[in-house]
Amino acid sequence: MAPRSSRGIAPALLCGLSLFLGFPGLVWVQISVPPQSSPHTEAHPCHTCRGLVDSFNKGLERTIRDNFGGGNTAWEEEKLSKYKDSETRLVEVLEGVCSKSDFECHRLLELSEELVESWWFHKQQEAPDLFQWLCSDSLKLCCPSGTFGPSCLPCPGGAERPCGGYGHCEGEGTRGGSGHCDCQAGYGGEACGQCGLGYFEAERNASHLVCSACFGPCARCSGPEESHCLQCKKGWALHHLKCVDIDECGTERASCGADQFCVNTEGSYECRDCAKACLGCMGAGPGRCKKCSPGYQQVGSKCLDVDECETAVCPGENQQCENTEGSYRCVCADGYKQMEGICVKEQIPESAGFFSEMTEDELVVLQQMFFGVIICALATLAAKGDLVFTAIFIGAVAAMTGYWLSERSDRVLEGFIKGR
């Protein structure tokens, strides 16, 4: 790229300087965005240990694959016997066992590194399962599958099939948790060995249970049909082996406010607000009012708004009445405005110049911007080597400096802009 001419830099610097001077109140503001913190859920130490062992085993596979497999079987068998259990291989595996961002893994590895080395050099033959030896037996962070808690107790339903196979045992496989069964939809009981609310036993044998849904409003049933209901859900009543909706609005079961009315729904009810025209109501709209609100009157069967403006209700001079829903307000008549609590006639302003409403500070900024643009244009032309424009540019800079230093410069330019 060819070097840029310095003659083009001078006008750019002058333009930037003049525009900067044109904004004396310019303030640099740095906007800082607070770092967004992502929610962090700390994993159970057993899960961290399991992840560490899984990564360790993958490292073992990787080191064998990367270092051998060239085709010379006899040579590889001789070298492999030395490398297989060597410290070199252990170091290579441990270097990649934790990702850089996995703080929990690094912390656990630091605490258990001596145990891992002991297993590597002395315990592999008698305890080939590193997870069992490290996480369960040595660090006591994990339990066998189907057990939980500090003592590794069996989950409900037994360790072979915790929660009957229809739920999750809280804390299973760890030294924590309550052992409570979180059953799948449709199943319930301590070990998920029963059908839950709204389901019935469609099939059962010594090891298998199938729960199917009852008919909609049935809480307990003997089959899928409407007539198979044995107990109904809340808001329904059993009638001839069928669940029928209870109309809470027609009984004392509904509890709505004084300015609300009841609407029955399937298995429940809703309280909705009365119309604004009502003081208490029996339904929606102004035609279901028990009594009319202030500002409304009974017209036939409805509560309708009273037009207070039909009578002289605004005592102030030059005021007029505006009717509103349920009330009214007094405002100044057209051509008048509110001033100190009374309505006075509005004065029509005389026509003014284009810049008459500008503040003194705005005029100063406009003045400085005007001179800045003129200097930018002259500086650009002078940079091209034209002697005439160079002379004009120097004269303009001198004139601008004189005006800036003059105490009367602001008043002269202001009078020029306003045409005075």
N, C-alpha and C positions, 0 to 999 in steps of 0.2 A: 504494500500500500504506500503511495507517495506521501511525503511529509506534508502536513497541513500548513498553509501560509499563515504567518503571524498577523498579517494585515486583516484577516477575517476574524481574529480573536478579539481585537480591540473594540470593534462595534458591539460584539456580543457582551463583553464585560461592561461597557458603558450602558447598554440597554438594561442589563440586569441591575446595575447600580441605580440607574434612574428610576426603574420601576420599584426597586426596594425603598428608595427615598419617598416614592409616591404613596407609601403605606406606612406612616410613622407608627401606627398602632399595631403593626403586625406582630403576632405572638406565635412562637413555635410551640406546637402541642404534640407531645408524644403519647400516643394511645397505647396503653399496655393491656394486653389480654391475659386475664388470669389463667394459669394452666388448668386444664380440665382433668380432674381426678377421676379415674375410673374405679368403679366399685371393686373391692378386692375381697374375695371369699377365701379364707385360709383353708387349705385341704387338711384332712386328718393325717397325722404323721404316718399312719399305716399306708395310706395311699401314696405318700411321698416315697416311702421305703419301697413299695412295690414298683413304682416308676423307676427308681434308681436301679433295682435289680434287673428289670426288663431292659433298661438301657445298657447295663453291664453285659448281659447275655448277648445283646446285639453287637456289642463291641467285640466279644469273643469271636463271633461268626465273621465279623469284618476283618479282624486281624489275620485269621486263617486264610480267608479268601484273597486278601491283598498280598500276602507274603508267599503263598504257595499256589500250586495249580499249574506249574509250567510244563509238566509232562515227564520229568525225570523222577519217577516214583521212588526208586531206591535212595537217591540223594535227598528227596523231600522227607522220607521217613526218618532218615538219620538226623537231618536238621530239625524236623518237627519235634522229635523227642526232646531236644534241648530247648527249643523255643516255646513249646506248649505250656510249660509251667514256669517260665523264666520271669524274672523281675522286669525285664525289658517289655515283655508283652503286657504285664500287669499295668505298668506305667502308661503304655499306649492306650489301653482300655480306659483307665481312670481319667485320662486327659479329656476324653470326649463323652464321659458318662452324664454330665449335667450341661444343659444349655446355659449360655451366658446370663440370661434373664431369670433363670430358675433359682431364686435365692434360697428357697426351702431345701432344694436338692443339694446345693453347695453346703448349706449349714449341716445337713444330715451326714453328708459325705465326710466333712471335717471331723464330726463327732465319732464316726464309725470307721475311719480309715484304717486304724490299727486292727480292728476286728476283721475287716476285709482282707488285709494282708495275712492275718493269722489263718483265715479260711483258705486263702490261696496257697500258702506254703505248707499247711499242716492238716487241714480238715476236709479237703476236697474228697478224699477217698471214703471216709466214714459218713460225710454229710454232703452228698452231691447237690442237694437242693439248697441253693444259696438263700432263696427267699425264706424257707422254713428255718434255716439255721440262723440267719441274720435278723430278720424282721420279727419272727415269732419267738424263737428260743433265746436269742442273745439280747436283743434290744427290747423285747416284749412290747412291741407296738401293734402286732397283728394277732389274730386268732385264726384257727382253722375255719374253713367254710361251714356255715350253718351255726356258728357260735358267736358270742358277743361278750363285751364287758371285760373288766380286769381279770376275772377268773375263767373267761372263755366258756360261759354257760351256754347250753343248747338254746336255740331260738324256739318260740312256741311252735309246736308241730313236729319238733325233733330236728336234729342237725342234718339228717339225710334229706328231709323235705321241709325246710323252714316255711312257716306260714302256709302249710299245705300245698305250696306251689301256686297259691293264688294271691300272693302279696309279697311285700318286702319287709324283712326284719331290720329294724332300725339299729345300726351299728354292726351289722353282720360282718364278720371277718376282721373287726377291729377290737381294741381294748376299751372302746367307748360305746355310747348308745344305750338306749333303754330296753332294747329287745322287743319293743312294741311292733305289732304287725300292722302295716299300712296296706289294707286289703284293696284288691282291684274292684272296679265298679260291679255291684251286684253281689259281692261277698262280704261277710261280716263274721263276728265272733272273735274270740281271743286269738285263734290260730287260723282265721279265715275259713273255718270248716262249716259255716252256715251260710244261708242266703241272706242278703241284706234287705233293708226295708224297700218294699216295692218289687221284690223278686220272689220267685218260687223255685222249688227243686224240680227241674225238668228231668234230671237223671242223676243217679248216685250209685256207686259201688264202693268196694273197700278202699280204692285208691283214687277215685275220680268223682267230681261233683260238677254238675252243669246247672247254673242258675239263669233263669230267663225272666224277662220283665213281666210284671202284672199289668192288667188293664189300667190306663191312665191314673185315676184317682185312688186306686187300691193301695193300701199300705201293706197288707198281707193278703195272700190269695192262695187258692189251691190249683189254679190254672190260668191260662192267658185270657179267658173270656170275661166279659163284664159281669156275668152271673157267678163268677168264681170268687168274688171278693169276700174276705173274711173280716177285714178291718179297713176303715177308710182313712185317708190322709186328713190333716187338719183343714177345716173348712168344708168338709163333706160329711154326710150322714148315711149310715147303712140302712137301706130300706128294701126288704125282700131280696137280699143278697146282691143289691146294686148300690153303688155310691151316688147319691144325688147331692147337688150343690146346696149349701145352706145360704139363705138370703139374710146376711147379717144386717142389712138395712131395714128389714122388717122385724128384727128382734132387738133385744137390748145389747147384743154383742158388739155393735158398731159404736165407736166413740169418736165423734167429729166435733169440731169447734162450733161456737155460737153462730159464726158467719160462714159456715160450710154446710154442704149437703152430701149425703151418702150415695155412692154408686156401687151396686153389686157387681162383682167379677167372679170368674170361676174359681172357687176355693177361697175367695177373700173378698175384700171391698176396698173402695177408695174414697177419700174425703176431698171434695173439690170446693173452691171458693165460690161464694154467692156473687151475684152481679153487684156492681158498685151502687146501684139504686136500692139495694135491699138491706134491711136490718133483720137478718135471719131469713132463711128461705127453705123451700121444700124441693127445689130443683134448679136447673139452669135457666138464666134469663130473667128479665124484669117482670115477667108474668107469673113467677113462682115465689114472689116475696111474701113473707109473713107480715112485714111492716116496711114502710118506705123510709129511706135515709133522709136526713136534712138536706133541703135543696131539691127534693123530688116530691111529687104528689100522685095520689091514686087517680088514675084515669081509666075507668072501666076495671079491667083485671090487671092492669100494669102500673108500675111506678115509673113516671116519666119526669124528665127534667123540668124544673120551674124556670121560666125566663124572667129573672129579676129585673131585666132592663126594660120591661114593659111599664114599670113605675119609676119615678125619679129617685134613683138611689145614689147618684153621684153628686154630692153637694158642692164640690169645688168648681170655681169658675173656669171655663174653657175645657171642661172634662167631658168625656163621653163614656158610656157603659159598654162593656163587652161581656156577653154571656158565655159562661164556661159550663162544663159538665158538673152539675150539682152546685154551682156557685156563680160568681161574677167577679169582674174587676173593673176599676176605673182607670182610664188612660187619658192622656192629653189628646185633644182633638187635632185634626190635620192642620199643619202649619204652626203647631205649638210643641214645646218641649218642656220636660220636667226640670225645674231648677229650684233648689232649696224648698222643696215641698209644694211648689205652685207651678202652674202651666203658664209659660211666657211665650210670646210670639217669637218665632225663629227669625233671625236676621240673615238675609241673603248676602253672602260675601261678595265683595267686589272682585272683578276678574283680576287675576294676578299673573305675573310673568311665569315662564316655565320653571325657573329656579327659585321662585319666591318662597316655597315651602321647605327648602333645604336648610339644614342646620349649619352653623359656622364650621363645625368639624368636617361635615360633608363637603363644604366648599373648599376647604384646605386640601382634602384628599383629591378632589377633582382638579384643582390647580396643579398639584404636584404630578398627577397622572398626565395632564395635558403637556407640561414641560418635558416629562419623561419620554413621551411618544415622539415629540418634535426632535429631541436630541438623538433618539434611536435612528430616526430617518436620516438626519444630517450626518451622523457618525458613519452610517452605512455607505452614503454617497462619498464622504471624504476619504473613506478607506480605499476607494477605487482609484485615488490619485488625482481627482479633479480639483484644481487649485481654487476654482470659484467656490465650490461647495465646501472645500477645506476652510476657506476664509469665512464663509457664512457660519460653519460649525463652530469655529473659534469665537466668532462674535456672539453666537447664540449662547455658548457656555458662559462667556463673560457677562452677557445681559442677564441670564438666569441667576448668576451668582449675585449680581447687583440687586436684583429684585428680592432674592432670598434674604439678603442682609438689610434691606430697607424695611423700616418699621411700617411704612404705608403700603407695602406690596399687596398684602391681603385685601385691604380696602379697595385698592385700585382695581384688582382683578375681579373682586366681588361686584363692584359697580359696573365693570365691563360686561360680566355674565348676565347681570340683572337688567342691563340696558339703561342704567341710570347715569 
